[in-house]
C-alpha cells in the first residue's frame, strides 16, 4: 500500500479523487492501492524551553541564553492534532512507501518531514511536486514523482530557519522583557519582525522630525504651454518677486525642441509580494487577506501555487499558454487579438534560470466559477489581466522635451503621449490610478505644439508657491516592497529582482510578520498608513545591537538560508553563527544599563495572554474536518459560512446552523451537540416557537435540534 500525506483535508480529497481512493475512513481515504491522509498544516513544532528542563519554565535573566545541545520536535498539544497523528503513525507503519504530497515549498517540506520524523518513518519516501491542484497537474505529478533526497536541502533550510527563529525569538524576547519590560508585558523580538519594525520606526522619526518649509518657483506660459524655471527653488517671496519683474521685461525664446519615441515595458507576472502590493494599492486589502484569497483560489484550482517569489515562467510551460488563454472565457474580448498569431515567447516572461521551485502566479485551465467571493473575483481579475498583458505588444510612447529661456533664466517643459497603447489596452476600462504628484502629471499631459529653436515671443510669467512635504508613511504595499529589498528604495523591476535574495522574510511569511506587529501593538493603521506606536518606537530605541534591527544584516541571513536551500551553505554553520550572536547579545544586555519601556494601556493585555497561553493550547477544540458526521457516520463534517454540515450533504442531508432559536452557538457548544448529542444548559434563546429562553439543546434520532 502507498501512503500519500497532504497538508490539509481539502487537498487530500482532490488527490484521493484522482488516485481512485474513494472509500472514506476515520482520518484518511482508501482505495486502488493507496491511502490518502492529511495534516492540518503544522502538527509538530520545536520543543519549548521548559521541555529541555523545568528550570527554563520561569523567565530568568541569568538562565539565558537557552541553547539546547540538540533541537527536538513535539506534537502541538491539541486533541485533534494528536488523534490525526495517531492515524498517520499507524498508516506509516502499515504502508510500503510514503508519498510526500505536502505544499510544494519550504514550509510544506518542513511540516511533512517533522511529521514523518515523529512517526519514526523508515519506509522509502517519494515527493509529489506540483504547481496547481487541477486533475491534469496531479496526474502529471504522480507520473513523475521525485526521490525525497532531491528536496533534502529544502528541508535543511526550513529547519535552519525554524531553529534560527527559535534561538533569537525565545532568547531575545525573554532578555528584553526581563531587562526592560518592567514586569508589565512581553517585549516581542524576532529575526524578521524587529528589523521590519525598525524600518517603520525610522520612517516615523523622519516624519516627526520634518519641518515644513515654504518655497517659490518661477513659471511662465508661452503659446498655452506652461514652462518651469530650471533653477533651484527660491527660499523667499522677495527673491521670487524680483525674478518675476525680470521675466516681465524679457521675451521668451525657444532653445531646443526634441521628440523621442520610446517603449513602455509590459508589467511582470505576479509573485506573491507583487500581488499583495497591487491588491493593497487597488483595493486596500491587507497582505494577510490577499494571501488567504489567493490560497483559496489555488485550492479551488483556478490559479497556480501562490507562495512564490519569481515573476517568470519556465520554458516548459510555453506550449500550455494558448490552452489556458482559450479557457479564460470571461476575458475572450481581450484574448482574441493574442490568438490571431503565435503567442510571443519573450525572455522577460520565460526564463528557466529565474525559476527555482515554482513559476509566477498565473491562471490555470480551470475557469473561475460563479461561487467565488467578491474578493476572490477581484484577486483572480488582477492575476488574469496581468497574465494577458504580458503577451501584448509593448506600449509605444513619445516624449517631448522643450527647453527655453527668458534672458539668462533657463526654462523647460515636457510632455508624454501614448502612440500605440499595446498592453495598456488590457487596462483601458479601469479607473486611472491617482498620481502622487498631480502638478507634474498635469504638466506631462499638456498638449505640446511644434516649436522651432530660435523662435521668440511674449509670455505670461507667474510665481508658484509650494510647501515641502515630509516622507510618506509606509502602507502595507510600500512596506512589503521595502521588506523585499531589505529597505532599499528600488523602482526598477530588474534591479528589484536581483535584490530579492537578500530581502527580509519570505513572501509567504511577510503578511504574518505585519499582523504580529499589529497584535503586539507596536504599529497601528491610520487609513492606509502604518504608524509606529510609542511602544514600538521605545522598543527599537532600547535595542542598541544593530544586528537585531538592521534590514541589511537580516537580509544577509536570508541570503544564507537561500544558499542552504541550494546546497551552497552549511545549515550547522548558520546555527553556530546565530548561537554566537545570541550569546554576545545576552552578555551585552544583561550587564548593560536598564530602563523600563512605558507601555500603552492595551499592552497590559499581553501579560494576561502570556499567563493564559499554555492552558489555552491544551483546551483547543477538535477540528470539524476530523469529526465524523453523526447521521451517516461515513463522511466527515465541514464548516461553512452559516452552518456545519456533512461533506456528503447532497446524499446525507445533515446540517446544523450556527444560530439556533435566535442564539448564536460557539464551536464548543456545537461540538458538544454533535459529539455528545446535547449541550450544557444554555440561556439567551429569543426565537423559540414556544417562547423558551433557556434549556439544553439535544439532537434526537431524526437529527432535528430540540430545546428542552
Secondary structure, 3 states (H helix, E strand, C coil): CEEEEECCHHHHHHHHHHHCCCEEECCEEEECCEEEEECCCCCEEECCHHHHCHHHCCCCHHHCCCCCCCCCEEECCCHHHHHHHHHHHHHHHHCCEEEEECCCCHHHHHHHHHHHHHCCCCCEEEECCCCCCCHHHHHHHHHCCEEHHHHHHHHHHHHHHHHHHHHHHHHHHHHHHHHHCCCCCCCCCCCCHHHHHHHHHHHHHHHHHCCCCEEEEEEEEECCEEEEECCCCECCHHHHHHHHHHHHCCCEEEEEEEEEEEEECCCCCECHHHHHHHHHHHHCCCHHHHHHHHHHHHHCCCECCCCCCCCCECHHHHHHHHHHHHHCHHHHHHHHHHHHCCCCCCCCCECHHHCCCCCCECECCCCCCCCCCHHHHHHHHHHHHHHHHCCCCCEEEEEEEEEEEECCEEEEEEEEEEEECHHHHHHCCCCCCCCCCHHHHHHHCCCCCCCCCCCEECCEEEEEEEECCCCCCEEHHHHHHHHHCCCCCCCCHHHHHHHHHHCCCCHHHHHHHHHHHHHCCCEEEECCEEEECHHHHHHHHHCCCHHHHCHHHHHHHHHHHHHHHCCCCCHHHHHHHHHHHHHHHHHHHHCCCCCCCCCCHHHHHHHHHHHHHHHHHHCCCCCHHHCECCCCCCCEEEECCCEEEECCHHHHCCEEECEECCEECCHHHHHHHHHCCECCCEECCCCCCCCCCEECEEECCCCCEEEC
